[in-house]
Amino acid sequence: MNKLELQTKISAVEDAINNYQIATEDYVEEYESYLDNVYEGVKIGKVRYHPSYILRNLDNVEFSLGLEEYVSSIEVIDDPSYQQLLLLLENLKDDLESI
């Protein structure tokens, strides 16, 4: 990659970092696990239902609102996708310095 290409990629990655928003859908399983660990399930007959299953299937709106609230409590710096962007930026800058 030449210097101009690297500078263009660096600029694009910096824009992605500056405009980064955590993807709620990346945290569905983590949120479900949280619900299942915090709340008791329900047993009907011989079948036990997890809280995440109940909430998602009986009140999907509330499930979605809870998921959004859960994700909003996560620091951007702790998001793996954000960390990957930071690492990519660091690597690109290192490549640029070595030219």
N, CA, C and O atoms as a Tinker XYZ file with bonds, in Angstrom:
   396  protein
     1  N      0.846000   -1.172000    0.000000    73     2
     2  CA     0.000000    0.000000    0.000000    64     1     3
     3  C      0.897000    1.244000    0.000000    63     2     4     5
     4  O      1.887000    1.311000    0.729000    81     3
     5  N      0.537000    2.212000   -0.821000    73     3     6
     6  CA     1.355000    3.415000   -0.855000    64     5     7
     7  C      0.877000    4.405000    0.207000    63     6     8     9
     8  O     -0.125000    4.177000    0.885000    81     7
     9  N      1.606000    5.495000    0.333000    73     7    10
    10  CA     1.342000    6.473000    1.385000    64     9    11
    11  C     -0.070000    7.065000    1.277000    63    10    12    13
    12  O     -0.760000    7.206000    2.287000    81    11
    13  N     -0.494000    7.407000    0.072000    73    11    14
    14  CA    -1.822000    8.006000   -0.128000    64    13    15
    15  C     -2.934000    7.027000    0.247000    63    14    16    17
    16  O     -3.923000    7.404000    0.876000    81    15
    17  N     -2.759000    5.771000   -0.147000    73    15    18
    18  CA    -3.753000    4.751000    0.205000    64    17    19
    19  C     -3.848000    4.578000    1.720000    63    18    20    21
    20  O     -4.940000    4.455000    2.275000    81    19
    21  N     -2.696000    4.569000    2.378000    73    19    22
    22  CA    -2.688000    4.445000    3.839000    64    21    23
    23  C     -3.363000    5.636000    4.509000    63    22    24    25
    24  O     -4.140000    5.466000    5.448000    81    23
    25  N     -3.070000    6.830000    4.031000    73    23    26
    26  CA    -3.682000    8.028000    4.602000    64    25    27
    27  C     -5.193000    8.021000    4.411000    63    26    28    29
    28  O     -5.941000    8.445000    5.292000    81    27
    29  N     -5.637000    7.537000    3.255000    73    27    30
    30  CA    -7.078000    7.437000    2.982000    64    29    31
    31  C     -7.734000    6.430000    3.924000    63    30    32    33
    32  O     -8.808000    6.686000    4.469000    81    31
    33  N     -7.080000    5.282000    4.109000    73    31    34
    34  CA    -7.616000    4.264000    5.023000    64    33    35
    35  C     -7.624000    4.776000    6.455000    63    34    36    37
    36  O     -8.586000    4.545000    7.188000    81    35
    37  N     -6.574000    5.461000    6.859000    73    35    38
    38  CA    -6.498000    6.024000    8.217000    64    37    39
    39  C     -7.641000    6.999000    8.438000    63    38    40    41
    40  O     -8.293000    6.978000    9.482000    81    39
    41  N     -7.875000    7.843000    7.462000    73    39    42
    42  CA    -8.970000    8.819000    7.571000    64    41    43
    43  C    -10.327000    8.121000    7.698000    63    42    44    45
    44  O    -11.171000    8.536000    8.492000    81    43
    45  N    -10.530000    7.064000    6.916000    73    43    46
    46  CA   -11.795000    6.324000    6.966000    64    45    47
    47  C    -11.983000    5.647000    8.321000    63    46    48    49
    48  O    -13.086000    5.647000    8.868000    81    47
    49  N    -10.921000    5.076000    8.857000    73    47    50
    50  CA   -11.006000    4.406000   10.156000    64    49    51
    51  C    -11.229000    5.432000   11.264000    63    50    52    53
    52  O    -12.001000    5.180000   12.190000    81    51
    53  N    -10.567000    6.579000   11.183000    73    51    54
    54  CA   -10.785000    7.639000   12.179000    64    53    55
    55  C    -12.235000    8.117000   12.145000    63    54    56    57
    56  O    -12.828000    8.368000   13.195000    81    55
    57  N    -12.809000    8.244000   10.948000    73    55    58
    58  CA   -14.223000    8.618000   10.834000    64    57    59
    59  C    -15.124000    7.562000   11.477000    63    58    60    61
    60  O    -16.080000    7.889000   12.180000    81    59
    61  N    -14.801000    6.286000   11.223000    73    59    62
    62  CA   -15.585000    5.192000   11.811000    64    61    63
    63  C    -15.500000    5.217000   13.331000    63    62    64    65
    64  O    -16.493000    4.974000   14.016000    81    63
    65  N    -14.320000    5.511000   13.856000    73    63    66
    66  CA   -14.141000    5.591000   15.315000    64    65    67
    67  C    -14.925000    6.766000   15.877000    63    66    68    69
    68  O    -15.604000    6.632000   16.895000    81    67
    69  N    -14.835000    7.908000   15.223000    73    67    70
    70  CA   -15.522000    9.108000   15.721000    64    69    71
    71  C    -17.045000    8.991000   15.665000    63    70    72    73
    72  O    -17.747000    9.621000   16.457000    81    71
    73  N    -17.551000    8.194000   14.739000    73    71    74
    74  CA   -18.999000    8.047000   14.576000    64    73    75
    75  C    -19.517000    6.699000   15.081000    63    74    76    77
    76  O    -20.643000    6.306000   14.777000    81    75
    77  N    -18.694000    6.002000   15.846000    73    75    78
    78  CA   -19.022000    4.642000   16.256000    64    77    79
    79  C    -20.206000    4.598000   17.220000    63    78    80    81
    80  O    -20.305000    5.391000   18.157000    81    79
    81  N    -21.085000    3.659000   16.962000    73    79    82
    82  CA   -22.191000    3.365000   17.870000    64    81    83
    83  C    -22.229000    1.860000   18.076000    63    82    84    85
    84  O    -22.083000    1.087000   17.130000    81    83
    85  N    -22.424000    1.462000   19.304000    73    83    86
    86  CA   -22.481000    0.036000   19.615000    64    85    87
    87  C    -23.689000   -0.581000   18.927000    63    86    88    89
    88  O    -24.789000   -0.029000   18.972000    81    87
    89  N    -23.482000   -1.711000   18.298000    73    87    90
    90  CA   -24.560000   -2.433000   17.613000    64    89    91
    91  C    -25.338000   -3.246000   18.645000    63    90    92    93
    92  O    -24.820000   -4.201000   19.223000    81    91
    93  N    -26.575000   -2.854000   18.861000    73    91    94
    94  CA   -27.425000   -3.507000   19.857000    64    93    95
    95  C    -27.529000   -5.008000   19.603000    63    94    96    97
    96  O    -27.506000   -5.805000   20.541000    81    95
    97  N    -27.644000   -5.388000   18.336000    73    95    98
    98  CA   -27.818000   -6.801000   18.009000    64    97    99
    99  C    -26.622000   -7.665000   18.413000    63    98   100   101
   100  O    -26.755000   -8.882000   18.547000    81    99
   101  N    -25.468000   -7.051000   18.607000    73    99   102
   102  CA   -24.286000   -7.801000   19.048000    64   101   103
   103  C    -24.393000   -8.251000   20.501000    63   102   104   105
   104  O    -23.620000   -9.097000   20.949000    81   103
   105  N    -25.346000   -7.690000   21.233000    73   103   106
   106  CA   -25.441000   -7.961000   22.668000    64   105   107
   107  C    -26.708000   -8.707000   23.069000    63   106   108   109
   108  O    -27.021000   -8.783000   24.257000    81   107
   109  N    -27.438000   -9.255000   22.113000    73   107   110
   110  CA   -28.685000   -9.969000   22.424000    64   109   111
   111  C    -28.406000  -11.169000   23.332000    63   110   112   113
   112  O    -29.066000  -11.332000   24.358000    81   111
   113  N    -27.446000  -12.001000   22.968000    73   111   114
   114  CA   -27.147000  -13.186000   23.775000    64   113   115
   115  C    -26.655000  -12.809000   25.162000    63   114   116   117
   116  O    -27.026000  -13.445000   26.148000    81   115
   117  N    -25.833000  -11.792000   25.245000    73   115   118
   118  CA   -25.324000  -11.343000   26.550000    64   117   119
   119  C    -26.468000  -10.823000   27.416000    63   118   120   121
   120  O    -26.511000  -11.092000   28.617000    81   119
   121  N    -27.388000  -10.084000   26.816000    73   119   122
   122  CA   -28.546000   -9.562000   27.543000    64   121   123
   123  C    -29.445000  -10.708000   28.007000    63   122   124   125
   124  O    -29.928000  -10.701000   29.139000    81   123
   125  N    -29.666000  -11.681000   27.141000    73   123   126
   126  CA   -30.480000  -12.834000   27.526000    64   125   127
   127  C    -29.843000  -13.581000   28.694000    63   126   128   129
   128  O    -30.536000  -13.997000   29.623000    81   127
   129  N    -28.544000  -13.745000   28.644000    73   127   130
   130  CA   -27.824000  -14.402000   29.734000    64   129   131
   131  C    -27.963000  -13.611000   31.031000    63   130   132   133
   132  O    -28.150000  -14.180000   32.106000    81   131
   133  N    -27.869000  -12.291000   30.908000    73   131   134
   134  CA   -28.055000  -11.410000   32.071000    64   133   135
   135  C    -29.448000  -11.627000   32.671000    63   134   136   137
   136  O    -29.577000  -11.821000   33.880000    81   135
   137  N    -30.480000  -11.597000   31.840000    73   135   138
   138  CA   -31.844000  -11.802000   32.333000    64   137   139
   139  C    -31.988000  -13.154000   33.024000    63   138   140   141
   140  O    -32.594000  -13.257000   34.090000    81   139
   141  N    -31.429000  -14.177000   32.409000    73   139   142
   142  CA   -31.558000  -15.531000   32.947000    64   141   143
   143  C    -30.802000  -15.702000   34.263000    63   142   144   145
   144  O    -31.168000  -16.546000   35.080000    81   143
   145  N    -29.754000  -14.912000   34.473000    73   143   146
   146  CA   -28.993000  -14.995000   35.719000    64   145   147
   147  C    -29.595000  -14.149000   36.831000    63   146   148   149
   148  O    -29.439000  -14.474000   38.008000    81   147
   149  N    -30.275000  -13.077000   36.474000    73   147   150
   150  CA   -30.817000  -12.157000   37.470000    64   149   151
   151  C    -32.220000  -12.570000   37.926000    63   150   152   153
   152  O    -32.567000  -12.418000   39.097000    81   151
   153  N    -33.012000  -13.087000   37.001000    73   151   154
   154  CA   -34.403000  -13.415000   37.314000    64   153   155
   155  C    -34.633000  -14.917000   37.284000    63   154   156   157
   156  O    -33.949000  -15.656000   36.577000    81   155
   157  N    -35.614000  -15.350000   38.071000    73   155   158
   158  CA   -35.984000  -16.759000   38.099000    64   157   159
   159  C    -36.837000  -17.094000   36.897000    63   158   160   161
   160  O    -37.618000  -16.271000   36.420000    81   159
   161  N    -36.680000  -18.301000   36.419000    73   159   162
   162  CA   -37.531000  -18.770000   35.340000    64   161   163
   163  C    -38.880000  -19.205000   35.882000    63   162   164   165
   164  O    -39.148000  -19.109000   37.080000    81   163
   165  N    -39.710000  -19.677000   34.994000    73   163   166
   166  CA   -41.038000  -20.133000   35.358000    64   165   167
   167  C    -41.164000  -21.592000   34.942000    63   166   168   169
   168  O    -40.809000  -21.972000   33.827000    81   167
   169  N    -41.674000  -22.392000   35.858000    73   167   170
   170  CA   -41.881000  -23.804000   35.541000    64   169   171
   171  C    -43.377000  -24.055000   35.427000    63   170   172   173
   172  O    -44.145000  -23.776000   36.348000    81   171
   173  N    -43.766000  -24.582000   34.290000    73   171   174
   174  CA   -45.166000  -24.951000   34.056000    64   173   175
   175  C    -45.164000  -26.435000   33.732000    63   174   176   177
   176  O    -44.653000  -26.860000   32.696000    81   175
   177  N    -45.739000  -27.209000   34.626000    73   175   178
   178  CA   -45.672000  -28.656000   34.465000    64   177   179
   179  C    -44.235000  -29.105000   34.602000    63   178   180   181
   180  O    -43.586000  -28.833000   35.612000    81   179
   181  N    -43.747000  -29.780000   33.605000    73   179   182
   182  CA   -42.360000  -30.265000   33.637000    64   181   183
   183  C    -41.414000  -29.381000   32.824000    63   182   184   185
   184  O    -40.231000  -29.689000   32.678000    81   183
   185  N    -41.944000  -28.292000   32.304000    73   183   186
   186  CA   -41.140000  -27.422000   31.436000    64   185   187
   187  C    -40.764000  -26.146000   32.176000    63   186   188   189
   188  O    -41.613000  -25.494000   32.781000    81   187
   189  N    -39.475000  -25.797000   32.121000    73   187   190
   190  CA   -38.988000  -24.555000   32.727000    64   189   191
   191  C    -38.661000  -23.576000   31.604000    63   190   192   193
   192  O    -37.969000  -23.910000   30.642000    81   191
   193  N    -39.177000  -22.361000   31.755000    73   191   194
   194  CA   -38.951000  -21.310000   30.765000    64   193   195
   195  C    -37.993000  -20.270000   31.337000    63   194   196   197
   196  O    -38.162000  -19.804000   32.463000    81   195
   197  N    -37.000000  -19.921000   30.555000    73   195   198
   198  CA   -36.042000  -18.894000   30.966000    64   197   199
   199  C    -36.692000  -17.518000   30.888000    63   198   200   201
   200  O    -37.537000  -17.276000   30.026000    81   199
   201  N    -36.300000  -16.617000   31.785000    73   199   202
   202  CA   -36.846000  -15.250000   31.748000    64   201   203
   203  C    -36.656000  -14.565000   30.396000    63   202   204   205
   204  O    -37.550000  -13.857000   29.931000    81   203
   205  N    -35.507000  -14.767000   29.765000    73   203   206
   206  CA   -35.260000  -14.131000   28.463000    64   205   207
   207  C    -36.255000  -14.637000   27.417000    63   206   208   209
   208  O    -36.742000  -13.863000   26.593000    81   207
   209  N    -36.550000  -15.919000   27.452000    73   207   210
   210  CA   -37.510000  -16.502000   26.513000    64   209   211
   211  C    -38.897000  -15.918000   26.745000    63   210   212   213
   212  O    -39.594000  -15.546000   25.801000    81   211
   213  N    -39.284000  -15.844000   28.007000    73   211   214
   214  CA   -40.601000  -15.317000   28.349000    64   213   215
   215  C    -40.737000  -13.874000   27.882000    63   214   216   217
   216  O    -41.704000  -13.525000   27.205000    81   215
   217  N    -39.769000  -13.038000   28.243000    73   215   218
   218  CA   -39.850000  -11.622000   27.898000    64   217   219
   219  C    -39.833000  -11.414000   26.383000    63   218   220   221
   220  O    -40.627000  -10.640000   25.848000    81   219
   221  N    -38.935000  -12.102000   25.707000    73   219   222
   222  CA   -38.819000  -11.933000   24.253000    64   221   223
   223  C    -40.098000  -12.360000   23.532000    63   222   224   225
   224  O    -40.509000  -11.722000   22.563000    81   223
   225  N    -40.717000  -13.426000   23.999000    73   223   226
   226  CA   -41.878000  -13.968000   23.296000    64   225   227
   227  C    -43.212000  -13.386000   23.749000    63   226   228   229
   228  O    -44.184000  -13.412000   22.995000    81   227
   229  N    -43.270000  -12.864000   24.963000    73   227   230
   230  CA   -44.535000  -12.305000   25.444000    64   229   231
   231  C    -44.601000  -10.791000   25.339000    63   230   232   233
   232  O    -45.686000  -10.222000   25.219000    81   231
   233  N    -43.453000  -10.140000   25.384000    73   231   234
   234  CA   -43.431000   -8.675000   25.292000    64   233   235
   235  C    -42.144000   -8.232000   24.603000    63   234   236   237
   236  O    -41.208000   -7.753000   25.243000    81   235
   237  N    -42.122000   -8.404000   23.295000    73   235   238
   238  CA   -40.921000   -8.106000   22.517000    64   237   239
   239  C    -40.529000   -6.635000   22.608000    63   238   240   241
   240  O    -39.345000   -6.306000   22.533000    81   239
   241  N    -41.507000   -5.752000   22.768000    73   239   242
   242  CA   -41.204000   -4.321000   22.896000    64   241   243
   243  C    -40.408000   -4.079000   24.174000    63   242   244   245
   244  O    -39.398000   -3.376000   24.158000    81   243
   245  N    -40.861000   -4.657000   25.269000    73   243   246
   246  CA   -40.147000   -4.492000   26.542000    64   245   247
   247  C    -38.766000   -5.139000   26.478000    63   246   248   249
   248  O    -37.799000   -4.613000   27.030000    81   247
   249  N    -38.681000   -6.284000   25.800000    73   247   250
   250  CA   -37.383000   -6.935000   25.613000    64   249   251
   251  C    -36.436000   -5.997000   24.877000    63   250   252   253
   252  O    -35.285000   -5.832000   25.281000    81   251
   253  N    -36.913000   -5.383000   23.802000    73   251   254
   254  CA   -36.092000   -4.470000   22.999000    64   253   255
   255  C    -35.674000   -3.231000   23.799000    63   254   256   257
   256  O    -34.532000   -2.780000   23.710000    81   255
   257  N    -36.601000   -2.693000   24.572000    73   255   258
   258  CA   -36.278000   -1.522000   25.400000    64   257   259
   259  C    -35.240000   -1.880000   26.449000    63   258   260   261
   260  O    -34.310000   -1.112000   26.695000    81   259
   261  N    -35.398000   -3.047000   27.070000    73   259   262
   262  CA   -34.424000   -3.499000   28.060000    64   261   263
   263  C    -33.063000   -3.728000   27.438000    63   262   264   265
   264  O    -32.037000   -3.409000   28.039000    81   263
   265  N    -33.050000   -4.278000   26.243000    73   263   266
   266  CA   -31.795000   -4.510000   25.531000    64   265   267
   267  C    -31.102000   -3.191000   25.237000    63   266   268   269
   268  O    -29.892000   -3.066000   25.426000    81   267
   269  N    -31.862000   -2.207000   24.776000    73   267   270
   270  CA   -31.274000   -0.889000   24.497000    64   269   271
   271  C    -30.705000   -0.260000   25.769000    63   270   272   273
   272  O    -29.630000    0.339000   25.741000    81   271
   273  N    -31.412000   -0.394000   26.861000    73   271   274
   274  CA   -30.930000    0.146000   28.138000    64   273   275
   275  C    -29.667000   -0.588000   28.577000    63   274   276   277
   276  O    -28.720000    0.029000   29.065000    81   275
   277  N    -29.658000   -1.903000   28.401000    73   275   278
   278  CA   -28.493000   -2.717000   28.747000    64   277   279
   279  C    -27.274000   -2.272000   27.936000    63   278   280   281
   280  O    -26.189000   -2.081000   28.485000    81   279
   281  N    -27.464000   -2.112000   26.636000    73   279   282
   282  CA   -26.360000   -1.716000   25.748000    64   281   283
   283  C    -25.889000   -0.300000   26.062000    63   282   284   285
   284  O    -24.696000   -0.012000   25.970000    81   283
   285  N    -26.806000    0.582000   26.427000    73   283   286
   286  CA   -26.403000    1.964000   26.735000    64   285   287
   287  C    -25.532000    2.047000   27.985000    63   286   288   289
   288  O    -24.858000    3.053000   28.205000    81   287
   289  N    -25.542000    1.002000   28.798000    73   287   290
   290  CA   -24.697000    0.997000   29.995000    64   289   291
   291  C    -23.277000    0.525000   29.695000    63   290   292   293
   292  O    -22.404000    0.585000   30.561000    81   291
   293  N    -23.047000    0.060000   28.481000    73   291   294
   294  CA   -21.727000   -0.437000   28.084000    64   293   295
   295  C    -20.874000    0.730000   27.593000    63   294   296   297
   296  O    -21.322000    1.537000   26.779000    81   295
   297  N    -19.660000    0.812000   28.088000    73   295   298
   298  CA   -18.720000    1.837000   27.629000    64   297   299
   299  C    -18.235000    1.459000   26.229000    63   298   300   301
   300  O    -17.912000    0.299000   25.972000    81   299
   301  N    -18.186000    2.416000   25.350000    73   299   302
   302  CA   -17.765000    2.171000   23.963000    64   301   303
   303  C    -16.396000    1.504000   23.924000    63   302   304   305
   304  O    -16.164000    0.608000   23.113000    81   303
   305  N    -15.502000    1.929000   24.781000    73   303   306
   306  CA   -14.138000    1.390000   24.789000    64   305   307
   307  C    -14.128000   -0.108000   25.109000    63   306   308   309
   308  O    -13.166000   -0.801000   24.777000    81   307
   309  N    -15.176000   -0.610000   25.742000    73   307   310
   310  CA   -15.256000   -2.027000   26.085000    64   309   311
   311  C    -15.855000   -2.885000   24.973000    63   310   312   313
   312  O    -15.862000   -4.112000   25.077000    81   311
   313  N    -16.351000   -2.261000   23.923000    73   311   314
   314  CA   -16.965000   -2.983000   22.821000    64   313   315
   315  C    -15.875000   -3.588000   21.925000    63   314   316   317
   316  O    -15.003000   -2.858000   21.453000    81   315
   317  N    -15.906000   -4.896000   21.684000    73   315   318
   318  CA   -14.865000   -5.547000   20.876000    64   317   319
   319  C    -14.717000   -4.970000   19.471000    63   318   320   321
   320  O    -13.597000   -4.876000   18.969000    81   319
   321  N    -15.797000   -4.589000   18.833000    73   319   322
   322  CA   -15.708000   -4.031000   17.474000    64   321   323
   323  C    -14.996000   -2.682000   17.494000    63   322   324   325
   324  O    -14.228000   -2.363000   16.586000    81   323
   325  N    -15.253000   -1.901000   18.525000    73   323   326
   326  CA   -14.577000   -0.610000   18.673000    64   325   327
   327  C    -13.081000   -0.836000   18.917000    63   326   328   329
   328  O    -12.238000   -0.130000   18.363000    81   327
   329  N    -12.770000   -1.817000   19.743000    73   327   330
   330  CA   -11.366000   -2.132000   20.016000    64   329   331
   331  C    -10.645000   -2.572000   18.746000    63   330   332   333
   332  O     -9.472000   -2.254000   18.554000    81   331
   333  N    -11.343000   -3.302000   17.883000    73   331   334
   334  CA   -10.748000   -3.728000   16.609000    64   333   335
   335  C    -10.437000   -2.520000   15.728000    63   334   336   337
   336  O     -9.404000   -2.482000   15.060000    81   335
   337  N    -11.328000   -1.542000   15.730000    73   335   338
   338  CA   -11.071000   -0.322000   14.950000    64   337   339
   339  C     -9.846000    0.415000   15.478000    63   338   340   341
   340  O     -9.026000    0.906000   14.702000    81   339
   341  N     -9.725000    0.491000   16.799000    73   339   342
   342  CA    -8.557000    1.157000   17.392000    64   341   343
   343  C     -7.266000    0.435000   17.024000    63   342   344   345
   344  O     -6.258000    1.068000   16.711000    81   343
   345  N     -7.304000   -0.881000   17.061000    73   343   346
   346  CA    -6.130000   -1.676000   16.702000    64   345   347
   347  C     -5.785000   -1.501000   15.224000    63   346   348   349
   348  O     -4.615000   -1.368000   14.867000    81   347
   349  N     -6.796000   -1.503000   14.377000    73   347   350
   350  CA    -6.580000   -1.290000   12.943000    64   349   351
   351  C     -5.945000    0.076000   12.706000    63   350   352   353
   352  O     -5.007000    0.199000   11.918000    81   351
   353  N     -6.450000    1.094000   13.381000    73   351   354
   354  CA    -5.894000    2.438000   13.234000    64   353   355
   355  C     -4.426000    2.467000   13.652000    63   354   356   357
   356  O     -3.587000    3.048000   12.964000    81   355
   357  N     -4.134000    1.845000   14.763000    73   355   358
   358  CA    -2.751000    1.795000   15.255000    64   357   359
   359  C     -1.839000    1.099000   14.245000    63   358   360   361
   360  O     -0.732000    1.568000   13.980000    81   359
   361  N     -2.303000   -0.019000   13.682000    73   359   362
   362  CA    -1.516000   -0.760000   12.692000    64   361   363
   363  C     -1.306000    0.061000   11.409000    63   362   364   365
   364  O     -0.215000    0.068000   10.839000    81   363
   365  N     -2.345000    0.737000   10.974000    73   363   366
   366  CA    -2.208000    1.568000    9.767000    64   365   367
   367  C     -1.224000    2.709000    9.981000    63   366   368   369
   368  O     -0.427000    3.029000    9.100000    81   367
   369  N     -1.289000    3.320000   11.165000    73   367   370
   370  CA    -0.354000    4.407000   11.473000    64   369   371
   371  C      1.076000    3.884000   11.555000    63   370   372   373
   372  O      2.012000    4.561000   11.128000    81   371
   373  N      1.247000    2.688000   12.097000    73   371   374
   374  CA     2.573000    2.070000   12.134000    64   373   375
   375  C      3.096000    1.808000   10.713000    63   374   376   377
   376  O      4.265000    2.044000   10.409000    81   375
   377  N      2.195000    1.315000    9.855000    73   375   378
   378  CA     2.578000    1.078000    8.459000    64   377   379
   379  C      2.982000    2.375000    7.773000    63   378   380   381
   380  O      3.947000    2.410000    7.009000    81   379
   381  N      2.233000    3.445000    8.053000    73   379   382
   382  CA     2.537000    4.733000    7.443000    64   381   383
   383  C      3.891000    5.252000    7.898000    63   382   384   385
   384  O      4.645000    5.809000    7.101000    81   383
   385  N      4.200000    5.073000    9.167000    73   383   386
   386  CA     5.493000    5.529000    9.684000    64   385   387
   387  C      6.655000    4.756000    9.090000    63   386   388   389
   388  O      7.760000    5.284000    8.975000    81   387
   389  N      6.413000    3.504000    8.712000    73   387   390
   390  CA     7.499000    2.678000    8.186000    64   389   391
   391  C      7.761000    2.930000    6.690000    63   390   392   393
   392  O      8.698000    2.374000    6.117000    81   391
   393  N      6.929000    3.767000    6.072000    73   391   394
   394  CA     7.142000    4.078000    4.640000    64   393   395
   395  C      8.189000    5.163000    4.511000    63   394   396
   396  O      8.518000    5.574000    3.399000    81   395
